[in-house]
């Protein structure tokens, strides 16, 4: 099993509600929130990019 290296989002700042992101060697993106670290959402880089782009509009 692969070990993921989680990084806190820079948009989380110093708050207690933080979003963490990790990329696997296969290119899958993993997202989790600090309040529920056992719940992990997976996506592709293309889908995450599309989501962020649509939210920015």
SEVORO-236609 format. One line per 3 residues: number of its first residue (from 1); their letters; for each residue x, y, z of C-alpha. Coordinates in Angstrom, 2 decimals. Layout:
N
NUM	A	X Y Z ~ ...;
END
This chain:
57
1	XXX	0.00 0.00 0.00 ~ 1.26 3.42 -0.96 ~ 1.91 6.09 1.70;
4	XXX	0.38 9.43 0.82 ~ 2.15 12.67 1.71 ~ -0.59 15.06 2.78;
7	XXX	-0.18 18.81 2.39 ~ -2.43 21.42 3.96 ~ -4.08 23.77 1.50;
10	XXX	-2.63 27.26 1.58 ~ -6.20 28.59 1.60 ~ -6.84 26.90 4.97;
13	XXX	-4.56 29.33 6.80 ~ -4.36 28.81 10.55 ~ -7.97 27.78 11.01;
16	XXX	-8.98 24.45 12.50 ~ -11.03 23.54 9.40 ~ -8.31 22.53 6.98;
19	XXX	-8.33 20.81 3.63 ~ -5.47 18.44 2.87 ~ -4.41 17.20 -0.56;
22	XXX	-2.15 14.36 -1.68 ~ -1.22 12.98 -5.08 ~ -0.56 9.29 -5.67;
25	XXX	2.04 7.92 -8.02 ~ -0.78 7.03 -10.45 ~ -1.85 10.69 -10.68;
28	XXX	-4.97 10.32 -8.54 ~ -5.68 13.31 -6.30 ~ -6.85 12.65 -2.74;
31	XXX	-8.66 15.24 -0.62 ~ -9.65 15.15 3.04 ~ -10.80 17.57 5.72;
34	XXX	-9.17 17.86 9.13 ~ -12.48 17.22 10.94 ~ -13.01 13.85 9.17;
37	XXX	-9.53 12.59 8.16 ~ -10.77 9.05 7.49 ~ -13.10 10.25 4.73;
40	XXX	-11.04 10.68 1.58 ~ -12.37 11.89 -1.77 ~ -10.43 10.87 -4.87;
43	XXX	-10.47 12.58 -8.25 ~ -8.32 13.22 -11.31 ~ -6.24 16.31 -11.91;
46	XXX	-8.48 17.25 -14.86 ~ -11.67 17.03 -12.79 ~ -10.19 18.98 -9.88;
49	XXX	-8.96 21.66 -12.27 ~ -12.42 21.93 -13.84 ~ -14.05 22.23 -10.39;
52	XXX	-11.66 24.95 -9.24 ~ -12.05 26.82 -12.52 ~ -15.87 26.74 -12.28;
55	XXX	-15.84 27.86 -8.63 ~ -13.59 30.80 -9.47 ~ -16.09 32.18 -11.97;
END
